[in-house]
Amino acid sequence: MGVVEGFLGVYWALEPVVDILVTTGILYAAYQIIVKTNAMQIVRAGFLILIVYVLAYVLRLNVLVWILGKVAPALAVGLAIVFQPEIRKLILKLGQFDWRPFAQRSKHTYADAVVIAAETLSKKKKGMLVVFQRGTKLDNYIESGTMLNADISSALLVTIFSFETPLHDAACIVDYGKIIAAGCFLPLSERFDIKKTFGTRHRAAIGMSEQTDAVVLIVSEETGAMSIACDSTFYYDLTTEQLSATLNKLLDMSEKNRTIENTIDESISVN
């Protein structure tokens, strides 16, 4: 009993510090999630309304204060309707939060094969869209395509995207050294600040990165530019070295686990 009382005594003494640390941690985590989505617009709108209310209260604009007090519930509902896509993405991000930060994560050992395929297709000005599954399950998107469950290789990826087949226009989803499915349809981004020169492939990649924690590799059919979308961030027109380094970082790959599996000979022309 004395131990419990001693612990409680120490806790009550440190309670303000613990309270501040926990609150700060939660606010920081929320900020990190909000920054990675378009939900920042909701925060700005809320702050704007709060500033107007505070100014009205300080300046004793009683009519405006009364109006804001009456319409506050309607404003909350209106904001929820207007920013419904952003709120949905925010909730999805919360569901994707890694609750096991110290758990051992699987290492992706097949990125080099994808990079070689991307480089080959880039030189040929052939489009490519590959999704690396991470923490979030992509079953809904996998079911929209054709199941392959094939060992990943650059030759197979080049074959899928080089020819006018039913699978070349959509995405391949890969995980654990396997091409799980091809011809998968991805959600298009609803952002209005995307370059007009970006086509459906780029919008799909950005949309996927907004709604899941997947890493998406894109090769532009028009320019041959190789890019990556992840966590609503777009890394455009990367060199082969930059592409490999970015994938290594985002997929948490260690040097000793990196292997090249069934790569193709770049001297061989693929028509």
N, C-alpha and C positions, 0 to 999 in steps of 0.2 A: 504493500500500500504506500509505503514511504517513497518507493521508486516512482510510482505513478504520480504521486503528489509533487515530487521533485521535478518530474518531466513537465507536468502541467504548469508548475510555477515558472520554469524556464520558458515554456511556450507563451504563457500570458505576457511575460516580460518582452519577448521578441515578437509578439503578435503584430504590432504595427509594421515592423520590417518585413515579416512574412507576407502580410497583406499587400504591401506595396510591391514586393518582388513577384508574387503570383499575378497580381493585376497587370503589372508591366509585361510579364511574359505572355499573358493572354492577349493583351492589346497588340503586342509586337507580332504574335502569330497571326492575329486577325489582319493586321496591316499587310503582312507578307502575302496572305491569301488574296486580299482585296487588290493589291497592286498587280497580281498576275491575271486579273480579270478586268472587265469593263465596269465592275461594281464601284470604282472610284467616282463615277458620275453620280451614283446615289449619295455618296458621302458629301460630295460638293453641293448637291441640291439641299441636303439636310443642313449643312453648315450655313448656306445662304439664307434659308428660312429662319434658322436660329439667330443669325446676325440681325435680320430684319426685326425679329421679335424683340431682341435685346435693345436695339436702337429705339423701337417704338415704346418700350417700357421705360427706358431712361429719359426719353424726351417727352414722356407722358402723353403720348398719342393714344388716348384712351379708346377712341373709336377703332383704330387699327389693331390695338391689342385685343379688343373684344372680338373683332372679325377673325383675327388669327386664331384665337381661342376656340371660336365656333367652328371654323373650317379645318382645324388641325386634323380631326379624324378623316375628313374627306380627302385632305392632302395626302395623308398616309396611304389611304387606299389608292389614290391616283398615282402616287409614286410606285406603289407595288405593281400596278397595272402597266405603267409606262416602262418600268425597268424590269419587267418580268423575265426577259432573257438573261439579264445580268444577275438577278437574284438566283435564277436556276443554276447558272454557271458557278456562282458562289457556293451554293449548297453542294454541287457536285465536287468542287474543290475540297470542301470540308469532309466529304465522304472519302476522298482520296488521300486524306492526311495519313502519314505513316506513323502509326502508334507504336511501332517497334524500331526506334531509331538505332538501337544497338544490335538488332538482329542481323544475322548474316544474310547478305543479299546474293542472289545468283549472278554470276559473271557472264557477260555476253562475250563469247569467243568467236563470233562469226562476222563481226563488223567489217573486217578486211575484205571478205568476199563481196559484201554489198558495196563497199567503196570502189572496188575494181569494176564491178558491173556498172556503177554510176558513172565512172570515168569513161568506160567504153561507150555507153549510151550517150554521154555528153558530147563526145567527139563525133558521133553519128547523128546528132540533133534528134535523138529519140527521147520521148518523155518517159518519166519513171516516178512511181509513188510507192514508197515502202514505209510501213508502220512498224516500229519496234514496240512491242508490248512490254510494259513495266509493271507497276503495281496494280493499275486498274484493269479489270477483266474486260475484254473487248468482244464478248460473245455475240452481242447484237450485231456488230459490224461484221464479224466472221461469218455469221449465218446469212448475211446478204450476198456473200460471194460463193465461190466454188471451193470446197474443201480439197486440199492437196496433201497436207501432212508429209511433205517431202523434205529430205535433207537439203539444207540451203547450200547453194553454189552460185557463183557469179554466172556460170554458163546458163543455168536454168533461168535466172533473173533476166539475162540478156535475151534469151529465147522468148520469154513471156512478153517483154516490152518492145522487142524489135519488130515483131510482125503484127499485121492487122488481124489479130484474133479477138474473140469476145472478151478476153481477160486483160488486154493491154491498156485499156482506157481507164481502168479503175485501180484500186490499190492492192498490194500484197501485204499481208500481216504476218510478221515473223516473230518467233519466240523460241527460246531454248534450242537454237540451231536448226529450227524447222521453219519452212514456209507453211504456215498453218492453212492459209486460204489465199486465193487470188480473185481478182474481179470484185473486190469489196467496195461498197459505197460508203463514203464518209460524209459527215455533216458539213455543210458549207458555212463559212464564217459570215456573221451578219455585221461585221465591222464596216464603217463607212470610210475609214481612212486607209484602206488598202489601195495600192496603186491600180489604176485602171488597166495597166498593161498586164497585170496578173490574170491568168485564166482560171478555169474551174479547178485545175489540179492544185494551184497554189491556195485558192480559197478553201478547198477541202482540207489541205494540210493544216492551215491556220485554224480552221474550225475544229479539227480533231485535237489540236494542241490546246484549244480553249476548254474543251469539254472532258478531256482525259489527261492523264500524265504521260501519254505515249510520246515517243520521239519519232518525228516523221521526216523522211528524207525525200526531197523532190529534185527531179531533173527537168528543166524546162525544155519543151519540144521546140520552142521558137528560138531560144538563145543558147541552149545547152548549159545554162547556169545551174550549178549544183547548190542546193540550199537545204536548211534544216529548220523545222518548226518544233518548238517545245515550250510548254508553260506560257502560251500566248506570245512568245518571243520568236522573231523570224530572223534567221541568220542567212542573208542572201548572198549569192554568187561567191561561194567559197572555193578556194583552191583544193586540190586533192589532199594536201597536207593539212589544211585547215579543217576540211571535212572529217578526216580521220581523227584529228585531235579533239574536235568538238564531240564526235560520237563517243570517243574514249571517255571523255569527261562526263557526258550526260548519261552514258550507260554504265558508269562506274567500273571500267575495265582496268585490270592490273596488267602490267607488261608481261608477266610470266604466263598469264592466261590467254594472251592474244595468239591466235592461230589463223592461218589462211586455209580454208577448207574448200577443196575442189575448185580452185580458181582457174580461169581460162588463160590461155596464152594470148597475150595482147597482139602478137604478131600475126595471129590468125584472124582473117577478116570475117565478120559475121554479117551476112546480107539479110 
